[in-house]
Amino acid sequence: MDDKKRKRLVTNDIKRLTDIFKEVDSKKQRTIKGLIEESAFMKATLLELKEIIQNEGVINEMPQGEYSIMREHPALKSYNTTIQRYTTVTEKLLGLLPKDAPRNDDGLSEFSAFLSERAD
């Protein structure tokens, strides 16, 4: 993924999430802004890592002097760590929504779809 595409994905996700959370109490907005920015960055990172994993596989060969070993692809390790953090950030964001806010917004459904896609 090139830098231009990554920036566009991050910017679009920030706009999408900002719109979802625009009704949240002003006292929470500073916290929300930071979480939204991190979430958008992590989502773009996950998409990039996923692309690498799909192209190169989950196992790669690592040279060790005169021989080589098979190991888990470093991108897969990064993906697994990042998806955990992304899930935590998303849960924190959802916790900041007003109790009466509808939870089936398109943006939130998109997150559910993303997690389902990961399970495939």
Backbone as JSON Lines, residues from 0, in Angstrom:
{"i":0,"aa":"M","n":[0.86,-1.17,0.0],"ca":[0.0,0.0,0.0],"c":[0.9,1.23,0.0]}
{"i":1,"aa":"D","n":[0.63,2.14,-0.91],"ca":[1.46,3.34,-0.94],"c":[0.99,4.35,0.11]}
{"i":2,"aa":"D","n":[1.87,5.31,0.37],"ca":[1.63,6.29,1.43],"c":[0.38,7.14,1.16]}
{"i":3,"aa":"K","n":[0.15,7.46,-0.1],"ca":[-1.01,8.27,-0.47],"c":[-2.32,7.54,-0.16]}
{"i":4,"aa":"K","n":[-2.37,6.25,-0.5],"ca":[-3.56,5.45,-0.24],"c":[-3.78,5.31,1.27]}
{"i":5,"aa":"R","n":[-2.69,5.08,2.02],"ca":[-2.78,4.95,3.47],"c":[-3.35,6.24,4.09]}
{"i":6,"aa":"K","n":[-2.83,7.37,3.68],"ca":[-3.32,8.66,4.22],"c":[-4.79,8.86,3.89]}
{"i":7,"aa":"R","n":[-5.2,8.49,2.68],"ca":[-6.59,8.63,2.28],"c":[-7.49,7.73,3.13]}
{"i":8,"aa":"L","n":[-7.06,6.49,3.36],"ca":[-7.84,5.58,4.2],"c":[-7.98,6.13,5.63]}
{"i":9,"aa":"V","n":[-6.89,6.62,6.19],"ca":[-6.91,7.17,7.55],"c":[-7.84,8.37,7.61]}
{"i":10,"aa":"T","n":[-7.71,9.29,6.66],"ca":[-8.54,10.49,6.64],"c":[-10.02,10.14,6.51]}
{"i":11,"aa":"N","n":[-10.34,9.22,5.61],"ca":[-11.75,8.83,5.43],"c":[-12.32,8.16,6.68]}
{"i":12,"aa":"D","n":[-11.51,7.34,7.34],"ca":[-11.99,6.67,8.53],"c":[-12.16,7.66,9.69]}
{"i":13,"aa":"I","n":[-11.28,8.63,9.79],"ca":[-11.42,9.67,10.82],"c":[-12.72,10.43,10.6]}
{"i":14,"aa":"K","n":[-13.01,10.78,9.35],"ca":[-14.27,11.49,9.05],"c":[-15.48,10.63,9.4]}
{"i":15,"aa":"R","n":[-15.43,9.36,9.03],"ca":[-16.55,8.44,9.29],"c":[-16.79,8.3,10.79]}
{"i":16,"aa":"L","n":[-15.74,8.07,11.54],"ca":[-15.88,7.88,12.98],"c":[-16.27,9.17,13.69]}
{"i":17,"aa":"T","n":[-15.72,10.29,13.24],"ca":[-16.07,11.58,13.83],"c":[-17.56,11.84,13.68]}
{"i":18,"aa":"D","n":[-18.1,11.48,12.52],"ca":[-19.53,11.65,12.29],"c":[-20.35,10.76,13.24]}
{"i":19,"aa":"I","n":[-19.9,9.54,13.45],"ca":[-20.61,8.63,14.35],"c":[-20.63,9.16,15.78]}
{"i":20,"aa":"F","n":[-19.53,9.77,16.19],"ca":[-19.39,10.2,17.58],"c":[-19.63,11.7,17.79]}
{"i":21,"aa":"K","n":[-20.22,12.37,16.82],"ca":[-20.41,13.82,16.94],"c":[-21.38,14.23,18.05]}
{"i":22,"aa":"E","n":[-22.28,13.35,18.44],"ca":[-23.28,13.68,19.46],"c":[-22.79,13.41,20.89]}
{"i":23,"aa":"V","n":[-21.59,12.9,21.02],"ca":[-21.07,12.56,22.35],"c":[-20.76,13.84,23.12]}
{"i":24,"aa":"D","n":[-20.97,13.78,24.43],"ca":[-20.73,14.89,25.35],"c":[-19.38,15.57,25.07]}
{"i":25,"aa":"S","n":[-19.37,16.89,25.11],"ca":[-18.17,17.65,24.78],"c":[-17.0,17.34,25.73]}
{"i":26,"aa":"K","n":[-17.3,16.91,26.94],"ca":[-16.23,16.56,27.88],"c":[-15.45,15.34,27.42]}
{"i":27,"aa":"K","n":[-16.09,14.5,26.66],"ca":[-15.45,13.27,26.18],"c":[-14.81,13.44,24.81]}
{"i":28,"aa":"Q","n":[-15.04,14.56,24.15],"ca":[-14.58,14.73,22.77],"c":[-13.07,14.65,22.61]}
{"i":29,"aa":"R","n":[-12.31,15.16,23.56],"ca":[-10.84,15.11,23.44],"c":[-10.36,13.65,23.46]}
{"i":30,"aa":"T","n":[-10.94,12.87,24.35],"ca":[-10.6,11.46,24.42],"c":[-11.01,10.75,23.14]}
{"i":31,"aa":"I","n":[-12.2,11.05,22.68],"ca":[-12.72,10.42,21.46],"c":[-11.84,10.75,20.27]}
{"i":32,"aa":"K","n":[-11.41,12.0,20.17],"ca":[-10.58,12.41,19.04],"c":[-9.31,11.57,18.96]}
{"i":33,"aa":"G","n":[-8.65,11.37,20.08],"ca":[-7.42,10.57,20.09],"c":[-7.68,9.12,19.74]}
{"i":34,"aa":"L","n":[-8.76,8.56,20.29],"ca":[-9.1,7.17,20.0],"c":[-9.47,6.99,18.53]}
{"i":35,"aa":"I","n":[-10.18,7.96,17.98],"ca":[-10.56,7.9,16.56],"c":[-9.31,7.9,15.68]}
{"i":36,"aa":"E","n":[-8.37,8.78,15.99],"ca":[-7.15,8.86,15.19],"c":[-6.36,7.56,15.27]}
{"i":37,"aa":"E","n":[-6.26,7.0,16.47],"ca":[-5.54,5.73,16.62],"c":[-6.26,4.6,15.9]}
{"i":38,"aa":"S","n":[-7.58,4.58,16.03],"ca":[-8.38,3.55,15.37],"c":[-8.2,3.61,13.85]}
{"i":39,"aa":"A","n":[-8.26,4.8,13.3],"ca":[-8.11,4.96,11.85],"c":[-6.73,4.51,11.38]}
{"i":40,"aa":"F","n":[-5.7,4.87,12.14],"ca":[-4.34,4.45,11.79],"c":[-4.21,2.93,11.86]}
{"i":41,"aa":"M","n":[-4.74,2.34,12.92],"ca":[-4.65,0.89,13.07],"c":[-5.42,0.16,11.98]}
{"i":42,"aa":"K","n":[-6.57,0.69,11.59],"ca":[-7.35,0.05,10.53],"c":[-6.56,0.03,9.22]}
{"i":43,"aa":"A","n":[-5.93,1.15,8.88],"ca":[-5.12,1.21,7.66],"c":[-3.93,0.25,7.76]}
{"i":44,"aa":"T","n":[-3.34,0.18,8.95],"ca":[-2.22,-0.73,9.17],"c":[-2.66,-2.18,9.01]}
{"i":45,"aa":"L","n":[-3.8,-2.51,9.57],"ca":[-4.33,-3.87,9.46],"c":[-4.58,-4.25,8.0]}
{"i":46,"aa":"L","n":[-5.13,-3.32,7.24],"ca":[-5.38,-3.61,5.82],"c":[-4.06,-3.84,5.07]}
{"i":47,"aa":"E","n":[-3.05,-3.04,5.4],"ca":[-1.75,-3.2,4.77],"c":[-1.11,-4.54,5.17]}
{"i":48,"aa":"L","n":[-1.16,-4.87,6.44],"ca":[-0.6,-6.14,6.9],"c":[-1.34,-7.32,6.28]}
{"i":49,"aa":"K","n":[-2.64,-7.2,6.19],"ca":[-3.44,-8.27,5.6],"c":[-3.04,-8.5,4.13]}
{"i":50,"aa":"E","n":[-2.81,-7.42,3.42],"ca":[-2.38,-7.51,2.03],"c":[-1.03,-8.24,1.92]}
{"i":51,"aa":"I","n":[-0.11,-7.91,2.82],"ca":[1.21,-8.58,2.83],"c":[1.05,-10.06,3.1]}
{"i":52,"aa":"I","n":[0.23,-10.4,4.11],"ca":[0.02,-11.8,4.48],"c":[-0.62,-12.57,3.33]}
{"i":53,"aa":"Q","n":[-1.6,-11.96,2.67],"ca":[-2.26,-12.64,1.55],"c":[-1.29,-12.88,0.4]}
{"i":54,"aa":"N","n":[-0.39,-11.94,0.17],"ca":[0.57,-12.08,-0.93],"c":[1.73,-13.02,-0.61]}
{"i":55,"aa":"E","n":[2.19,-13.01,0.66],"ca":[3.4,-13.75,1.01],"c":[3.16,-15.0,1.85]}
{"i":56,"aa":"G","n":[1.94,-15.16,2.37],"ca":[1.63,-16.32,3.19],"c":[1.92,-16.09,4.67]}
{"i":57,"aa":"V","n":[1.46,-17.03,5.48],"ca":[1.6,-16.88,6.93],"c":[2.93,-17.44,7.46]}
{"i":58,"aa":"I","n":[3.6,-18.24,6.64],"ca":[4.89,-18.82,7.01],"c":[5.92,-18.33,5.99]}
{"i":59,"aa":"N","n":[7.13,-17.99,6.49],"ca":[8.19,-17.64,5.55],"c":[9.48,-18.32,5.98]}
{"i":60,"aa":"E","n":[10.43,-18.32,5.08],"ca":[11.71,-18.98,5.32],"c":[12.73,-17.92,5.75]}
{"i":61,"aa":"M","n":[13.44,-18.22,6.84],"ca":[14.44,-17.29,7.35],"c":[15.81,-17.95,7.3]}
{"i":62,"aa":"P","n":[16.75,-17.35,6.56],"ca":[18.1,-17.91,6.5],"c":[18.79,-17.87,7.87]}
{"i":63,"aa":"Q","n":[19.48,-18.96,8.21],"ca":[20.24,-19.07,9.46],"c":[21.62,-19.64,9.12]}
{"i":64,"aa":"G","n":[22.47,-18.79,8.61],"ca":[23.81,-19.27,8.23],"c":[23.72,-20.21,7.04]}
{"i":65,"aa":"E","n":[24.11,-21.48,7.26],"ca":[24.14,-22.46,6.17],"c":[22.79,-23.15,5.96]}
{"i":66,"aa":"Y","n":[21.84,-22.9,6.81],"ca":[20.52,-23.51,6.66],"c":[19.45,-22.44,6.86]}
{"i":67,"aa":"S","n":[18.22,-22.83,6.72],"ca":[17.12,-21.88,6.93],"c":[16.03,-22.56,7.75]}
{"i":68,"aa":"I","n":[15.23,-21.73,8.37],"ca":[14.12,-22.25,9.18],"c":[12.81,-21.63,8.7]}
{"i":69,"aa":"M","n":[11.74,-22.36,8.93],"ca":[10.42,-21.84,8.61],"c":[9.89,-21.18,9.88]}
{"i":70,"aa":"R","n":[9.25,-20.02,9.71],"ca":[8.72,-19.31,10.87],"c":[7.45,-18.57,10.49]}
{"i":71,"aa":"E","n":[6.72,-18.16,11.52],"ca":[5.53,-17.33,11.31],"c":[5.99,-16.02,10.68]}
{"i":72,"aa":"H","n":[5.27,-15.59,9.67],"ca":[5.62,-14.35,8.98],"c":[5.54,-13.19,9.96]}
{"i":73,"aa":"P","n":[6.54,-12.31,9.99],"ca":[6.51,-11.17,10.91],"c":[5.26,-10.28,10.74]}
{"i":74,"aa":"A","n":[4.74,-10.2,9.53],"ca":[3.53,-9.41,9.3],"c":[2.33,-10.02,10.03]}
{"i":75,"aa":"L","n":[2.31,-11.35,10.14],"ca":[1.22,-12.02,10.84],"c":[1.29,-11.7,12.34]}
{"i":76,"aa":"K","n":[2.48,-11.71,12.9],"ca":[2.64,-11.34,14.31],"c":[2.16,-9.92,14.54]}
{"i":77,"aa":"S","n":[2.56,-9.01,13.67],"ca":[2.14,-7.61,13.79],"c":[0.62,-7.48,13.64]}
{"i":78,"aa":"Y","n":[0.07,-8.23,12.7],"ca":[-1.37,-8.2,12.48],"c":[-2.11,-8.65,13.73]}
{"i":79,"aa":"N","n":[-1.68,-9.76,14.31],"ca":[-2.35,-10.29,15.5],"c":[-2.28,-9.33,16.68]}
{"i":80,"aa":"T","n":[-1.15,-8.69,16.87],"ca":[-1.01,-7.71,17.95],"c":[-1.88,-6.49,17.68]}
{"i":81,"aa":"T","n":[-1.85,-6.0,16.45],"ca":[-2.6,-4.79,16.1],"c":[-4.1,-5.03,16.18]}
{"i":82,"aa":"I","n":[-4.59,-6.19,15.75],"ca":[-6.03,-6.44,15.79],"c":[-6.52,-6.46,17.23]}
{"i":83,"aa":"Q","n":[-5.7,-6.95,18.14],"ca":[-6.09,-6.92,19.56],"c":[-6.21,-5.48,20.06]}
{"i":84,"aa":"R","n":[-5.25,-4.66,19.7],"ca":[-5.27,-3.24,20.13],"c":[-6.43,-2.5,19.47]}
{"i":85,"aa":"Y","n":[-6.67,-2.81,18.21],"ca":[-7.76,-2.18,17.47],"c":[-9.11,-2.51,18.11]}
{"i":86,"aa":"T","n":[-9.26,-3.76,18.5],"ca":[-10.49,-4.19,19.16],"c":[-10.67,-3.45,20.48]}
{"i":87,"aa":"T","n":[-9.59,-3.3,21.24],"ca":[-9.65,-2.58,22.52],"c":[-10.04,-1.12,22.31]}
{"i":88,"aa":"V","n":[-9.44,-0.46,21.33],"ca":[-9.76,0.94,21.05],"c":[-11.22,1.07,20.63]}
{"i":89,"aa":"T","n":[-11.68,0.15,19.79],"ca":[-13.07,0.19,19.33],"c":[-14.03,-0.01,20.5]}
{"i":90,"aa":"E","n":[-13.71,-0.93,21.39],"ca":[-14.56,-1.14,22.57],"c":[-14.61,0.1,23.45]}
{"i":91,"aa":"K","n":[-13.47,0.78,23.59],"ca":[-13.44,2.02,24.37],"c":[-14.3,3.09,23.7]}
{"i":92,"aa":"L","n":[-14.2,3.19,22.39],"ca":[-15.04,4.15,21.66],"c":[-16.52,3.84,21.85]}
{"i":93,"aa":"L","n":[-16.88,2.59,21.71],"ca":[-18.28,2.2,21.88],"c":[-18.77,2.51,23.29]}
{"i":94,"aa":"G","n":[-17.89,2.38,24.26],"ca":[-18.25,2.69,25.63],"c":[-18.5,4.17,25.86]}
{"i":95,"aa":"L","n":[-17.99,5.01,24.98],"ca":[-18.18,6.45,25.11],"c":[-19.46,6.95,24.43]}
{"i":96,"aa":"L","n":[-20.09,6.08,23.65],"ca":[-21.36,6.48,23.03],"c":[-22.42,6.64,24.11]}
{"i":97,"aa":"P","n":[-23.33,7.59,23.92],"ca":[-24.43,7.72,24.88],"c":[-25.22,6.42,24.94]}
{"i":98,"aa":"K","n":[-25.75,6.12,26.1],"ca":[-26.48,4.85,26.3],"c":[-27.66,4.7,25.35]}
{"i":99,"aa":"D","n":[-28.27,5.82,24.97],"ca":[-29.44,5.76,24.09],"c":[-29.08,5.83,22.6]}
{"i":100,"aa":"A","n":[-27.79,5.87,22.28],"ca":[-27.37,5.94,20.88],"c":[-27.58,4.58,20.22]}
{"i":101,"aa":"P","n":[-28.09,4.57,19.0],"ca":[-28.27,3.29,18.3],"c":[-26.91,2.64,18.05]}
{"i":102,"aa":"R","n":[-26.81,1.35,18.28],"ca":[-25.54,0.64,18.14],"c":[-25.42,-0.05,16.79]}
{"i":103,"aa":"N","n":[-26.37,0.12,15.91],"ca":[-26.31,-0.57,14.63],"c":[-25.98,0.37,13.48]}
{"i":104,"aa":"D","n":[-25.25,1.45,13.76],"ca":[-24.84,2.4,12.74],"c":[-23.99,1.7,11.69]}
{"i":105,"aa":"D","n":[-24.05,2.19,10.46],"ca":[-23.29,1.57,9.37],"c":[-21.81,1.45,9.68]}
{"i":106,"aa":"G","n":[-21.23,2.47,10.3],"ca":[-19.81,2.42,10.63],"c":[-19.5,1.33,11.61]}
{"i":107,"aa":"L","n":[-20.38,1.11,12.56],"ca":[-20.15,0.06,13.55],"c":[-20.39,-1.3,12.92]}
{"i":108,"aa":"S","n":[-21.33,-1.39,12.02],"ca":[-21.56,-2.64,11.3],"c":[-20.33,-2.98,10.47]}
{"i":109,"aa":"E","n":[-19.71,-1.96,9.92],"ca":[-18.5,-2.16,9.13],"c":[-17.41,-2.8,9.99]}
{"i":110,"aa":"F","n":[-17.3,-2.36,11.24],"ca":[-16.32,-2.95,12.15],"c":[-16.63,-4.43,12.37]}
{"i":111,"aa":"S","n":[-17.89,-4.74,12.61],"ca":[-18.29,-6.13,12.82],"c":[-17.96,-6.96,11.59]}
{"i":112,"aa":"A","n":[-18.21,-6.41,10.41],"ca":[-17.9,-7.11,9.17],"c":[-16.39,-7.33,9.04]}
{"i":113,"aa":"F","n":[-15.62,-6.33,9.46],"ca":[-14.17,-6.44,9.39],"c":[-13.69,-7.58,10.28]}
{"i":114,"aa":"L","n":[-14.24,-7.67,11.5],"ca":[-13.84,-8.75,12.4],"c":[-14.28,-10.11,11.85]}
{"i":115,"aa":"S","n":[-15.45,-10.17,11.25],"ca":[-15.92,-11.42,10.66],"c":[-15.01,-11.84,9.51]}
{"i":116,"aa":"E","n":[-14.59,-10.88,8.73],"ca":[-13.7,-11.15,7.6],"c":[-12.38,-11.73,8.1]}
{"i":117,"aa":"R","n":[-11.9,-11.24,9.23],"ca":[-10.65,-11.71,9.82],"c":[-10.77,-13.17,10.21]}
{"i":118,"aa":"A","n":[-11.95,-13.59,10.65],"ca":[-12.15,-14.97,11.09],"c":[-12.15,-15.96,9.93]}
{"i":119,"aa":"D","n":[-12.35,-15.48,8.7],"ca":[-12.41,-16.38,7.53],"c":[-11.08,-16.97,7.19]}
